[in-house]
Amino acid sequence: MIPSTGQLLMLLFLLIAPTVWAGGVPWSRLDSEERNILNMTEQQWQQLTPERQEQLQRGADRWLRLTPAERRMAKKNLQLWKKMTPEERQYIRRKFREFKRLPKERRQELKRLKQWFDNLPPERKKRILRRWRRAQDKDAFLEKGLEKVR
């Protein structure tokens, strides 16, 4: 018996459906710039979850849209992140989640504090960071800093 066109289409659908339902981003669908950025993950790409593949692709896309100055800043921030203790990283993650839930006015106030800090001379920044690392109550330390920009 020769299968009909409809039966062949159904068979084809059943063969490719698992890959469609699984989601993810096939390595071959990444453009050359994305593959260049993500080249360290090529060997494991198929083992990554679809969510992780999509996260990595979005990250590569964001990187490609950054200006050279923004890329330098991102690299510098990554170096700072690597130097942090696990406790400091956990604190930063928690504070970031809290920041996203703050009212708009409070977020703007904290952004002004960051701008103030970014404009300090490097030596002064280092002193402040050393004091922050030693501070038992990091929230109180932050509030004291906010008084400078209010």
Order of alpha helices (4+ residues) and beta strands (2+ residues): alpha-alpha-alpha-alpha-alpha-alpha-alpha-alpha
